[in-house]
């Protein structure tokens, strides 16, 4: 069930047992708040040549290059894209691999510090959370974190590793995060203040 807004959709996810009428009542009661929240979202930017894209916290201009198709590469403050094909999907796939290369070893290292083991890692394009941890020890991260500064990426990896010990956000959980990332408050603040900008980029 969707309530649309200019350039953005809000999705209400419901358990199968919730009646449709109850969901519609909920949307009607909260429509004003939702519309105001969506209006505060940054305008969407379609990724393509000439766009300034953050990668690891640094802005890079996407530029086209002659030659055979190859993976994007960083050269002198630019993200160079050679060969044919739509830029968005190619860069999204590349960002996913950048995120995997950073987040997987970081999460595994933090888990090891806590005496736990990561049972698997998935990279997804989630909008409601930057990471998650299942009861079976599998972690999931948003690949859009590849656009965030390295210390923010590291914080999210530590946050999810801490959930391998404490599956909650209680005092003991935050004590673990403090142990792993003493500067986590600044990194959480960055995600709160700047994270929505990472979701403004469209890779279609």
N, C-alpha and C positions, 0 to 999 in steps of 0.2 A: 504494500500500500504506500503510495507516494503523495507528498504534498509538494508541488513544484514552486520554485522561485527563480527569478532571472539568473540564468547561468548556473543553477545549482539545483540539486534534488535533495530532499530529506527523506530518509527511509525509516519507517517504523517497523521494527521486527517483533513479531509476536509468537508466543508459544501456540501450538496447534489448538489447545483447548480454549483459547480466548475468543469469545464471539466477535464477529465483525462489527456489530453495533457498538460494543464496548470500545473497540479500537477507534471507531469514527467519533464517538463521544469524547474520547481522550484527545484526538486531534482538534476537535472543535474548541475544547477548553484551553488548549495550549497553542492555538494557531497564531495568536498575536505575538507571543514570545518567540515562536519559531521563525516567523517572518522577520522580526527584528534581528534575531541571531544570524539568519542567512544574509540579511542586508549588510551586516558587518563584515562578511567574508570578502577577501580581496577578489577583484575581477579575474576571471580565468584567462590564462595565457597559453595559447597553443604553441607547443614546442616546434621550432623550425629554424631555418637559417636566419641569422641576425638576432636571435633571441639571446638575452643574457640569462644563463642558467646557473644556479648555485651548485657547485660540486665540492663536497668536503668543506663547505662554508665559504668558498671563494667563488666569485662571479666569473663565469667563462662565456665568451661569445661563441655561439655555434656558427661555424663557417663551413662552406662546401669546399671540396678539393677534387681535382681531377685524379683519375686513376682508377684501378680496380676497387671493387667494394671490399671494405675491411672494417674492423671494429673501430668505433670512435677512439681518438687519442687526444691527449692534452699536449698542446704545444704553445708556449709563450703566451699564456693567458687566454688561449682559445681552445674550444673543443672542436676538433677537426673531424669532419664526416666525409669520407671519400666514397665514391661509387653511387649507384642509383638506389632508389628506394625511399619511402617516406621516412622523414627524420624521426618523428615521434616514437614509433614502435622500436626503432633501432636503438635510440638513446635510452628508452625505458629498459630494454633488455640489458644494455650495458650498465645502467645504474643498478639493476638487480645484482649483477655480478660484482660490482664495486661494493655494494652493501654486504654481500655474502663474504667477500674477502676480508672485510673488517669485523663484522659482527660475530661470525662463527668462531674465530679464534679468541676474540675477546670474551664471549660468553663462556667458552670452554675453560679459559684461564680463570675467570672469576668463579665458575662452578668448582674448579679444582681447589681454589683457595678455601672454599666452604666445605670441602669434602664431599662434593656431589658430582654427578656426571650428567652431561646433556645427552638426551636420548635421540635427538634429531632436531633439525632447524628448518623451518619453512620461511620463505620470503613472499609476502603478499602485498597487495595495494589496499591496505585497510585504512579507513577514514576515522574510525572511532577510537583507535588506540595505536600506539607506536610499537607495542610488543605484547606478548602474552605467554603464559606458561601453563601447560596442561598438567593434570595430576599424574600423568605417566612420564613427566620429565621432558616433554617435547616443547621447544620454544618456537615462537613465531615472531617475525619482525616485519615492519613496513619497509619495503625497499626504498621508499622516499627518504629514509634516513641517510642514504648516500649523499643527499644534498646538504645535510646538516654539518656543522663543525665537528671535527674529530672527537672533542671532549663530550659533546652531546651524544654522539654515537656510542661512546664508551659508557656513558651513564646508563643509557637504555639497556645495553648488554648486561651491566652490573645489576640493574633493577630486576631484569627477568631472571638472572642467575640467583638472586636472593629469593625469588619465589620458589626455587627448588627446595628451599628450607622452610620458608613461611609462605603459605598460600593465602595471604591476606595483606592488608596494609596497616597492620597494627604496630605498636611500639617496637616489638622485637624485629619485625621486618625492617623498619626504618633504621634500627640500630645496625642491622647487617649492611644496608645500603651505605650508611655513614662510614662503616668500617672499610667498605670497598671503594667508595667515592666520597671523600670528605667534602668536596666542593659541589655535591649533587644539587644543592639548593639553587645555585646559579644556573646549572644545566637544566633543571626542571623549569626555571623561570624562562629560559630561552625557548623551550618547547611551548610553553604557555603563550608567550608573547609573539613568537615568530613562526611557530610550527604550522599555523594555518596557511602561511604563504607557500609552504612546500606543496600543499594540496591544491594550490591555484593553478599549477602547471598541468596542462592537458597533453597527453602523449598519443592522441588518436591520429 
